[in-house]
Amino acid sequence: MRQSSRNLTLIWGSVLILSIFLYCPQVSLATPPQEVKLEYDANSQTLAVSITHNSVFPSFHYIKTVEIKKNGKIVSTNTYGNQPSPETFIYKYTVPAADGETLEVTVRCSLYGSKTVKLIIAKQ
């Protein structure tokens, strides 16, 4: 009797886990941003944000927000409904910054995870 109860519990547990992966594919497909690189062009005051975020379905699983802080204060929050490429892409933003100021960028996945990187503006 004990063995059959244990087998039944194992079977129902397996069915539950399988159901989660079948009915909630975002759980099994969600990955955080893998890499974020920043480049700043002082002449044009442009911040280029290169993002690597692997996604099989870039219109469903994508980088949803890119938040930019300058010296700890939010200067820009950009929201997207998809990502332009299933792997690596670049967004450009106009951000006035001077030597010694710090830019911090946080990118957030629509399903899971985020990544934050900083850049200190140096003389060019």
HELIX and SHEET records of a PDB file:
HELIX    1   1 ARG A    2  TYR A   23  1                                  22    
HELIX    2   2 PRO A   25  LEU A   29  1                                   5    
SHEET    1   A 3 GLU A  35  ASP A  41  0                                        
SHEET    2   A 3 THR A  46  THR A  52 -1                                        
SHEET    3   A 3 THR A  88  THR A  94 -1                                        
SHEET    1   B 4 LYS A  73  THR A  79  0                                        
SHEET    2   B 4 ILE A  63  LYS A  70 -1                                        
SHEET    3   B 4 THR A 102  CYS A 109 -1                                        
SHEET    4   B 4 SER A 114  ILE A 120 -1                                        
END                                                                             
